[in-house]
Amino acid sequence: MVHCKSKNDDLGVHVLGPNDWFQWHFRPNYFGYTLFYCAMDWGEGGLHWFDIYIQYRDYKRCKLCHWLIRKSGPCLSYGDHESCYRWKPQGMMLRESERFD
């Protein structure tokens, strides 16, 4: 299960199988504050989440961002590079999502 959203757009809940993919298109905010985050759950009792697009982090390095989602964390693939990250701590999800209300 994957559920992605921004302040203005809720992309809905999508149920994906192994090697499935999900995509969306958007235009970054003129002021540089575009942020999308996604929550992911493999049905094993653990919800994981990550800021999947942060404009100041991602705008220059990927126009078409490809993420590989692993149980250990998400990895952004761009050009010949790959950057892997850890999942955000559960307690931060509430604080982070409050800015979208």
DSSP file (Angstrom, degrees, kcal/mol; ACC not computed):
  #  RESIDUE AA STRUCTURE BP1 BP2  ACC     N-H-->O    O-->H-N    N-H-->O    O-->H-N    TCO  KAPPA ALPHA  PHI   PSI    X-CA   Y-CA   Z-CA
    1    1 A M              0   0    0      0, 0.0    40,-2.0     0, 0.0     2,-0.4   0.000 360.0 360.0 360.0 136.4    0.0    0.0    0.0
    2    2 A V  E     -AB  14  40A   0     12,-2.6    12,-2.8    38,-0.2     2,-0.4  -1.000 360.0-177.4-135.3 136.9    1.3    3.5   -0.8
    3    3 A H  E     -AB  13  39A   0     36,-2.3    36,-2.6    -2,-0.4     2,-0.3  -0.945   9.7-178.0-136.6 112.5   -0.4    6.8    0.0
    4    4 A C  E     + B   0  38A   0      8,-0.9     7,-2.4    -2,-0.4     8,-0.4  -0.852   8.7 157.6-114.6 147.1    1.2   10.0   -1.3
    5    5 A K  E     -AB  10  37A   0     32,-2.4    32,-2.6    -2,-0.3     5,-0.2  -0.989  22.0-159.4-159.0 162.6    0.1   13.6   -0.7
    6    6 A S        -     0   0    0      3,-3.0    30,-0.1    -2,-0.3    28,-0.1  -0.646  52.4 -81.7-126.6-172.2    1.2   17.2   -0.6
    7    7 A K  S    S+     0   0    0     28,-0.5     3,-0.1    -2,-0.2    29,-0.1   0.878 130.3  23.3 -60.9 -37.1   -0.4   20.2    1.0
    8    8 A N  S    S+     0   0    0      1,-0.2     2,-0.5    -3,-0.0    -1,-0.2   0.607 119.8  56.2-107.0 -15.3   -2.8   20.6   -2.0
    9    9 A D        -     0   0    0      3,-0.0    -3,-3.0     2,-0.0     2,-0.6  -0.972  50.9-168.0-131.1 123.6   -3.0   17.2   -3.5
   10   10 A D  E     -A    5   0A   0     -2,-0.5    -5,-0.2    -5,-0.2     3,-0.1  -0.946   8.4-165.2-104.4 114.8   -3.9   13.8   -2.0
   11   11 A L  E     -     0   0A   0     -7,-2.4    -6,-0.1    -2,-0.6    -1,-0.1   0.430  37.2-126.6 -84.2   1.2   -3.0   11.2   -4.6
   12   12 A G  E     -     0   0A   0     -8,-0.4    -8,-0.9    -9,-0.0     2,-0.4  -0.023  32.0 -56.4  83.1 173.9   -5.0    8.5   -2.9
   13   13 A V  E     -A    3   0A   0    -10,-0.2     2,-0.4    -3,-0.1   -10,-0.2  -0.789  50.7-170.5 -94.5 132.6   -4.2    5.0   -1.6
   14   14 A H  E     -A    2   0A   0    -12,-2.8   -12,-2.6    -2,-0.4     2,-0.6  -0.987  14.9-147.6-126.6 132.8   -2.8    2.5   -4.1
   15   15 A V        -     0   0    0     -2,-0.4     2,-0.3   -14,-0.2    -2,-0.0  -0.895  25.6-176.1-100.6 118.7   -2.3   -1.2   -3.6
   16   16 A L        -     0   0    0     -2,-0.6     3,-0.1     4,-0.1     6,-0.0  -0.873  15.5-145.4-118.1 146.3    0.8   -2.4   -5.4
   17   17 A G    >   -     0   0    0     -2,-0.3     3,-2.1     1,-0.2     2,-0.0  -0.438  51.5 -57.6 -94.8 176.9    2.3   -5.8   -5.9
   18   18 A P  T 3  S+     0   0    0      0, 0.0    -1,-0.2     0, 0.0     3,-0.1  -0.333 126.9   8.3 -56.5 134.9    6.0   -6.7   -6.1
   19   19 A N  T 3  S+     0   0    0      1,-0.2     2,-0.1    -3,-0.1     0, 0.0   0.511  98.3 131.3  67.8   7.8    7.7   -4.8   -9.0
   20   20 A D    <   -     0   0    0     -3,-2.1     2,-0.3     1,-0.0    -1,-0.2  -0.386  42.0-151.4 -77.5 167.9    4.5   -2.7   -9.6
   21   21 A W        -     0   0    0     -3,-0.1     2,-0.3    -2,-0.1    -4,-0.1  -0.946  13.5-158.8-142.3 163.3    4.9    1.1  -10.0
   22   22 A F        -     0   0    0     -2,-0.3     2,-0.3    -6,-0.0    -6,-0.0  -0.996  16.3-178.2-141.6 137.0    2.9    4.2   -9.4
   23   23 A Q        +     0   0    0     -2,-0.3     2,-0.3     2,-0.0    -2,-0.0  -0.953   8.7 175.4-139.3 158.0    3.5    7.6  -11.0
   24   24 A W        -     0   0    0     -2,-0.3     2,-0.3     2,-0.0    -2,-0.0  -0.968  18.8-136.2-153.3 164.5    2.2   11.2  -10.9
   25   25 A H        +     0   0    0     -2,-0.3     2,-0.3     2,-0.0    -2,-0.0  -0.929  27.9 154.8-125.4 147.4    3.1   14.5  -12.5
   26   26 A F        -     0   0    0     -2,-0.3    -2,-0.0     2,-0.0     0, 0.0  -0.975  38.0-117.0-160.5 165.7    3.2   18.0  -10.9
   27   27 A R        -     0   0    0     -2,-0.3     3,-0.1     0, 0.0    -2,-0.0  -0.958  38.0-115.1-110.3 129.3    4.8   21.4  -11.3
   28   28 A P        -     0   0    0      0, 0.0     2,-0.0     0, 0.0    -2,-0.0  -0.285  39.8 -94.2 -61.6 148.4    7.1   22.6   -8.5
   29   29 A N    >   -     0   0    0      1,-0.1     3,-1.5     2,-0.1     5,-0.3  -0.338  26.1-127.7 -62.1 139.4    5.9   25.6   -6.6
   30   30 A Y  T 3  S+     0   0    0      1,-0.3    -1,-0.1     2,-0.1     0, 0.0   0.825 109.3  53.7 -58.5 -33.8    7.3   28.9   -7.9
   31   31 A F  T 3  S-     0   0    0      1,-0.0    -1,-0.3     0, 0.0    -2,-0.1   0.487 116.4-112.1 -85.3  -3.4    8.5   29.8   -4.3
   32   32 A G  S <  S+     0   0    0     -3,-1.5    24,-0.3    23,-0.0    -2,-0.1   0.727  83.6 114.5  86.1  22.8   10.4   26.6   -3.9
   33   33 A Y        +     0   0    0     22,-0.1     2,-0.2    21,-0.1    -3,-0.1   0.176  30.1 141.2-113.4  18.5    8.3   24.9   -1.2
   34   34 A T        +     0   0    0     -5,-0.3    21,-2.5    20,-0.1     2,-0.4  -0.418  22.8 171.6 -65.6 131.2    6.9   21.8   -3.1
   35   35 A L  E     - C   0  54A   0     19,-0.2   -28,-0.5    -2,-0.2     2,-0.4  -0.977  13.8-179.7-144.2 126.5    6.8   18.8   -0.8
   36   36 A F  E     - C   0  53A   0     17,-2.3    17,-2.0    -2,-0.4    16,-0.5  -0.979   8.3-172.0-119.4 139.3    5.2   15.4   -1.3
   37   37 A Y  E     -B    5   0A   0    -32,-2.6   -32,-2.4    -2,-0.4     2,-0.4  -0.965   5.6-155.8-129.0 152.9    5.4   12.6    1.2
   38   38 A C  E     -BC   4  50A   0     12,-2.6    12,-2.0    -2,-0.4     2,-0.4  -0.972   5.7-152.8-128.8 140.5    4.3    9.0    1.0
   39   39 A A  E     -BC   3  49A   0    -36,-2.6   -36,-2.3    -2,-0.4     2,-0.4  -0.917  18.4-168.2-106.8 138.6    3.3    6.4    3.6
   40   40 A M  E     -BC   2  48A   0      8,-4.0     8,-3.3    -2,-0.4     2,-0.4  -0.978   9.5-178.2-131.8 142.3    4.0    2.8    2.8
   41   41 A D  E     - C   0  47A   0    -40,-2.0     6,-0.1    -2,-0.4    -2,-0.0  -0.986  18.4-166.2-143.3 127.9    2.8   -0.4    4.4
   42   42 A W        -     0   0    0      4,-0.6     5,-0.1    -2,-0.4    -1,-0.1   0.301  55.7-105.9 -93.2   8.1    3.6   -4.0    3.5
   43   43 A G  S    S+     0   0    0      3,-0.2     4,-0.1   -42,-0.1    -2,-0.0   0.672  94.0 112.1  78.0  16.6    0.8   -5.3    5.7
   44   44 A E  S    S-     0   0    0      2,-0.3     3,-0.1     0, 0.0    -1,-0.1   0.088  99.3 -92.0-109.1  21.3    3.1   -6.5    8.4
   45   45 A G  S    S+     0   0    0      1,-0.1     2,-0.5     0, 0.0    -4,-0.0   0.543  95.6 107.3  85.1   7.1    2.1   -4.0   11.0
   46   46 A G        -     0   0    0      2,-0.0    -4,-0.6     0, 0.0     2,-0.5  -0.937  50.0-161.7-126.6 114.3    4.7   -1.3   10.2
   47   47 A L  E     -C   41   0A   0     -2,-0.5     2,-0.3    -6,-0.1    -6,-0.2  -0.788  13.9-170.4 -89.0 129.2    3.8    1.9    8.5
   48   48 A H  E     -C   40   0A   0     -8,-3.3    -8,-4.0    -2,-0.5     2,-0.3  -0.893   3.8-175.6-117.7 149.0    6.8    3.6    6.9
   49   49 A W  E     +C   39   0A   0     39,-0.5    39,-2.5    -2,-0.3     2,-0.3  -0.976   7.5 176.7-145.3 160.5    6.9    7.1    5.5
   50   50 A F  E     -C   38   0A   0    -12,-2.0   -12,-2.6    -2,-0.3     2,-1.3  -0.982  41.7-108.0-159.2 146.4    9.3    9.5    3.7
   51   51 A D  E     -     0   0A   0     -2,-0.3   -14,-0.3   -14,-0.2     3,-0.2  -0.700  39.5-174.2 -76.1  97.1    9.3   12.9    2.1
   52   52 A I  E     +     0   0A   0     -2,-1.3     2,-0.4   -16,-0.5   -15,-0.2   0.755  68.2  25.6 -75.3 -26.2    9.5   11.6   -1.5
   53   53 A Y  E     +C   36   0A   0    -17,-2.0   -17,-2.3    -3,-0.1     2,-0.5  -0.933  59.6 171.6-141.3 118.4    9.9   15.0   -3.1
   54   54 A I  E >>  -C   35   0A   0     -2,-0.4     4,-3.0   -19,-0.2     3,-1.0  -0.990  27.8-143.9-121.2 117.8   11.4   18.0   -1.4
   55   55 A Q  H 3> S+     0   0    0    -21,-2.5     4,-2.4    -2,-0.5     5,-0.3   0.877  97.2  48.8 -55.1 -47.0   11.9   20.8   -4.0
   56   56 A Y  H 34 S+     0   0    0    -24,-0.3    -1,-0.3     1,-0.2     4,-0.2   0.791 119.8  40.4 -66.2 -24.7   15.2   22.2   -2.6
   57   57 A R  H <4 S+     0   0    0     -3,-1.0    -2,-0.2     2,-0.1     4,-0.2   0.855 129.1  24.5 -85.6 -39.1   16.7   18.6   -2.4
   58   58 A D  H  X S+     0   0    0     -4,-3.0     4,-1.8     2,-0.1     3,-0.2   0.645  93.1  88.2-108.5 -17.9   15.3   17.2   -5.7
   59   59 A Y  T  < S+     0   0    0     -4,-2.4    -3,-0.1    -5,-0.4    -1,-0.1   0.886  98.2  35.7 -57.3 -46.0   14.6   19.9   -8.2
   60   60 A K  T  4 S+     0   0    0     -5,-0.3    -1,-0.2     1,-0.2     3,-0.1   0.750 117.9  50.0 -82.1 -23.3   18.1   20.1   -9.8
   61   61 A R  T  4 S+     0   0    0      1,-0.2     2,-0.3    -3,-0.2    -2,-0.2   0.677 116.9  25.4 -94.5 -15.7   19.0   16.5   -9.6
   62   62 A C     <  +     0   0    0     -4,-1.8     3,-0.3     1,-0.1    -1,-0.2  -0.895  37.9 172.7-152.2 123.5   15.9   14.9  -11.2
   63   63 A K  S    S+     0   0    0     -2,-0.3     2,-0.5     1,-0.3    -1,-0.1   0.743  98.9  31.7 -87.8 -30.7   13.3   16.1  -13.6
   64   64 A L  S    S-     0   0    0      2,-0.0     2,-0.4     0, 0.0    -1,-0.3  -0.922  89.6-156.2-125.5 101.5   11.9   12.6  -13.7
   65   65 A C        -     0   0    0     -2,-0.5     2,-0.6    -3,-0.3    13,-0.1  -0.659   6.5-164.2 -87.7 130.1   12.5   11.0  -10.3
   66   66 A H  E     -D   77   0B   0     11,-1.0    11,-3.3    -2,-0.4     2,-0.5  -0.960   8.1-168.6-114.1 117.5   12.6    7.2  -10.1
   67   67 A W  E     -D   76   0B   0     -2,-0.6     2,-0.6     9,-0.2     9,-0.2  -0.899  12.1-157.7-109.1 134.1   12.3    5.8   -6.6
   68   68 A L  E     -D   75   0B   0      7,-3.0     7,-2.4    -2,-0.5     2,-0.6  -0.957  17.8-148.8-104.7 120.3   13.0    2.2   -5.7
   69   69 A I  E     +D   74   0B   0     -2,-0.6     2,-0.3     5,-0.2    -2,-0.0  -0.817  21.7 173.2 -99.2 119.3   11.2    1.4   -2.5
   70   70 A R  E >   -D   73   0B   0      3,-1.3     3,-1.0    -2,-0.6    -2,-0.0  -0.812  45.5-114.1-116.7 159.4   12.8   -1.2   -0.2
   71   71 A K  T 3  S+     0   0    0     -2,-0.3    16,-0.1     1,-0.2    -1,-0.1   0.802 119.6  55.6 -62.6 -26.6   11.8   -2.3    3.2
   72   72 A S  T 3  S-     0   0    0      1,-0.3    15,-0.5    14,-0.1    -1,-0.2   0.695 128.5 -67.8 -78.3 -19.1   15.1   -0.8    4.4
   73   73 A G  E <   -D   70   0B   0     -3,-1.0    -3,-1.3    13,-0.2    -1,-0.3  -0.773  59.6 -62.1 148.6 168.0   14.2    2.6    2.9
   74   74 A P  E     -D   69   0B   0      0, 0.0    11,-2.5     0, 0.0     2,-0.4  -0.526  39.0-157.7 -82.6 147.2   13.6    4.5   -0.4
   75   75 A C  E     -DE  68  84B   0     -7,-2.4    -7,-3.0     9,-0.2     2,-0.5  -0.993   7.0-146.3-127.2 127.5   16.4    4.9   -3.0
   76   76 A L  E     -DE  67  83B   0      7,-3.2     7,-2.6    -2,-0.4     2,-0.5  -0.817  11.8-160.1 -93.4 125.8   16.3    7.7   -5.6
   77   77 A S  E     +DE  66  82B   0    -11,-3.3   -11,-1.0    -2,-0.5     2,-0.4  -0.932  20.4 160.8-108.2 122.9   17.9    6.7   -8.9
   78   78 A Y  E >   - E   0  81B   0      3,-2.1     3,-2.3    -2,-0.5     2,-0.1  -0.961  61.5 -39.4-146.0 124.3   19.0    9.6  -11.2
   79   79 A G  T 3  S-     0   0    0     -2,-0.4   -18,-0.0     1,-0.3   -17,-0.0  -0.420 123.9 -25.6  59.9-130.2   21.4    9.3  -14.0
   80   80 A D  T 3  S+     0   0    0     -2,-0.1     2,-0.3    -3,-0.1    -1,-0.3   0.208 123.3  91.3 -95.9  14.3   24.2    7.0  -13.0
   81   81 A H  E <   -E   78   0B   0     -3,-2.3    -3,-2.1     2,-0.0     2,-0.4  -0.743  51.9-166.9-113.4 156.3   23.6    7.7   -9.3
   82   82 A E  E     -E   77   0B   0     -2,-0.3     2,-0.5    -5,-0.2    -5,-0.2  -0.979   2.5-168.2-140.7 129.3   21.5    6.3   -6.5
   83   83 A S  E     -E   76   0B   0     -7,-2.6    -7,-3.2    -2,-0.4     2,-0.3  -0.976   9.4-163.3-119.0 121.2   20.8    7.9   -3.2
   84   84 A C  E     -E   75   0B   0     -2,-0.5     2,-0.3    -9,-0.3    -9,-0.2  -0.798   6.8-170.4-107.0 148.1   19.3    5.8   -0.4
   85   85 A Y        -     0   0    0    -11,-2.5     2,-0.3    -2,-0.3     3,-0.0  -0.836  22.4-112.5-130.8 163.7   17.6    7.1    2.7
   86   86 A R        -     0   0    0     -2,-0.3   -13,-0.2   -13,-0.2   -14,-0.1  -0.676  42.8 -97.7 -92.0 153.8   16.2    5.8    6.0
   87   87 A W        -     0   0    0    -15,-0.5   -37,-0.2    -2,-0.3    -1,-0.1  -0.373  45.0-103.2 -64.0 150.4   12.5    5.9    6.7
   88   88 A K        -     0   0    0    -39,-2.5   -39,-0.5     1,-0.1    -1,-0.1  -0.478  44.4 -95.1 -71.9 146.5   11.4    8.8    8.8
   89   89 A P    >>  -     0   0    0      0, 0.0     3,-1.2     0, 0.0     4,-0.7  -0.356  30.9-121.4 -62.4 144.0   10.7    8.0   12.5
   90   90 A Q  H >> S+     0   0    0      1,-0.3     3,-1.4     2,-0.2     4,-0.6   0.879 109.6  58.3 -54.7 -43.8    7.0    7.3   13.2
   91   91 A G  H 3> S+     0   0    0      1,-0.3     4,-0.8     2,-0.2     3,-0.3   0.765 100.0  58.6 -61.3 -26.0    6.7   10.1   15.8
   92   92 A M  H <> S+     0   0    0     -3,-1.2     4,-3.0     1,-0.2     5,-0.3   0.718  87.6  76.1 -76.2 -20.6    7.7   12.7   13.2
   93   93 A M  H <X S+     0   0    0     -3,-1.4     4,-2.5    -4,-0.7    -1,-0.2   0.912  96.3  46.1 -61.2 -43.2    4.8   11.8   10.8
   94   94 A L  H  X S+     0   0    0     -4,-0.6     4,-1.4    -3,-0.3    -1,-0.2   0.944 115.0  46.0 -63.4 -48.0    2.3   13.6   12.9
   95   95 A R  H  X S+     0   0    0     -4,-0.8     4,-0.5     1,-0.2     3,-0.2   0.914 115.5  46.8 -63.4 -42.2    4.4   16.7   13.3
   96   96 A E  H >< S+     0   0    0     -4,-3.0     3,-1.1     1,-0.2    -1,-0.2   0.915 111.3  50.8 -66.2 -42.4    5.3   16.8    9.7
   97   97 A S  H >< S+     0   0    0     -4,-2.5     3,-1.9    -5,-0.3     4,-0.3   0.722  92.8  76.0 -72.1 -19.1    1.7   16.3    8.5
   98   98 A E  H >< S+     0   0    0     -4,-1.4     3,-1.6     1,-0.3    -1,-0.2   0.825  85.0  63.9 -60.9 -30.0    0.4   19.1   10.7
   99   99 A R  T << S+     0   0    0     -3,-1.1    -1,-0.3    -4,-0.5    -2,-0.2   0.621  96.6  59.3 -70.9  -8.5    1.8   21.6    8.2
  100  100 A F  T <         0   0    0     -3,-1.9    -1,-0.3     1,-0.2    -2,-0.2   0.464 360.0 360.0 -95.7  -3.1   -0.6   20.3    5.6
  101  101 A D    <         0   0    0     -3,-1.6    -1,-0.2    -4,-0.3    -2,-0.1   0.479 360.0 360.0 -83.4 360.0   -3.7   21.0    7.6
